[in-house]
């Protein structure tokens, strides 16, 4: 499935693309997460109400959390692709 900016009324960081993808998947938002690699992607996911994992593929310093607005931080940051699976699991309560 592919959802592009031209498929929705507003582009990122608006949540429209994420919401459209979730609707097409027919899945509850609470059971989804988005793995992204840009600030606008994380903001869009957070505004859509889904968990956002920021993949730091460039392996920059983890202090890069400062690039995110305080109201839209990622749920987690990793530069380790193998860690994504464990981060994708729902948080324990």
C-alpha positions in Angstrom: 0.0 0.0 0.0 1.3 3.4 -0.8 -0.1 6.8 0.3 1.5 9.9 -1.2 1.2 13.6 -0.5 -1.0 14.1 -3.5 -3.5 11.6 -2.1 -4.5 13.7 0.9 -5.6 17.3 1.4 -2.6 18.3 3.6 1.0 17.3 3.5 3.3 16.4 6.4 3.6 17.4 9.2 -0.3 17.2 9.1 -1.4 13.7 10.0 -3.4 13.1 6.9 -1.1 10.7 5.2 -0.7 8.5 8.3 -4.5 8.6 8.9 -5.3 7.6 5.3 -2.8 4.7 5.5 -4.3 3.5 8.7 -7.8 3.7 7.3 -6.8 1.7 4.2 -5.2 -0.9 6.4 -8.4 -1.1 8.5 -6.4 -1.2 11.7 -7.1 0.6 15.0 -4.6 3.4 15.6 -3.8 2.1 19.0 -2.2 -1.0 17.5 0.0 0.8 15.0 3.4 2.5 15.0 5.3 4.5 12.5 9.0 4.0 12.0 10.3 7.2 10.4 13.5 9.1 9.7 12.6 12.7 9.6 11.1 15.2 12.1 8.0 15.9 9.9 7.3 12.1 9.8 7.4 11.8 13.6 5.2 14.9 14.0 2.7 13.5 11.6 2.6 10.2 13.4 2.2 11.8 16.8 -0.6 14.0 15.5 -2.3 10.9 14.1 -2.2 9.3 17.6 0.2 6.5 16.8 3.6 5.6 18.3 6.5 7.0 16.5 9.9 5.4 16.4 12.6 7.6 14.9 15.3 5.6 13.1 18.6 7.4 13.3 20.1 5.8 10.2 22.9 8.4 10.0 23.9 7.4 13.5 24.1 11.0 14.7 24.2 11.8 18.4 21.1 10.7 20.3 20.8 14.3 21.6 19.1 14.9 18.2 15.8 14.6 20.2 16.3 18.3 20.5 15.3 18.7 16.8 11.7 17.6 17.7 9.2 20.1 19.0 8.5 19.4 22.7 4.9 18.6 22.0 5.8 16.0 19.4 8.8 13.9 20.6 9.3 10.4 19.2 8.4 7.5 21.5 11.9 6.1 21.0 15.0 6.8 19.0 17.3 4.1 17.7 20.1 3.7 15.2 20.1 -0.1 15.5 17.8 -1.6 12.9 17.5 -4.9 14.9 16.2 -2.9 17.9 13.1 -1.8 16.0 11.4 -5.1 16.6 11.5 -4.8 20.4 10.6 -1.1 20.2 7.6 -2.0 18.1 6.1 -4.0 21.0 3.5 -2.2 23.1 4.9 -0.6 26.2 4.5 -2.6 29.4 2.3 -1.2 32.0 
